[in-house]
């Protein structure tokens, strides 16, 4: 919201039967932001390991089947510029989805 984007819900549970959550979501437009932490740790975070990647793919496929659009970032990708660009992209996606 600080960057002029929509108000987001943190830890939004999006799936009707699974316990999956998005880091941040705009429920009305079904747009979500996921932050993949630990990508640059010596032994890799959960998102960079084999089964973690498999589980992420399963989660994101299920989200797509439910009509969600997802923006994914590593922690190194979070900059003032990327936040502003994401906010702009979110605004455009929300506008499109409200048509």
Secondary structure, DSSP 8 states (H G I E B T S, - for coil): -TTS----EEEEE--SSS--EEEEEEGGGTEEEEEETTTTSTT--GGGSHHHHHHHHHHHHHHHHTT-EEEEEEGGG--HHHHHHHHHHHHHHHHHHT-
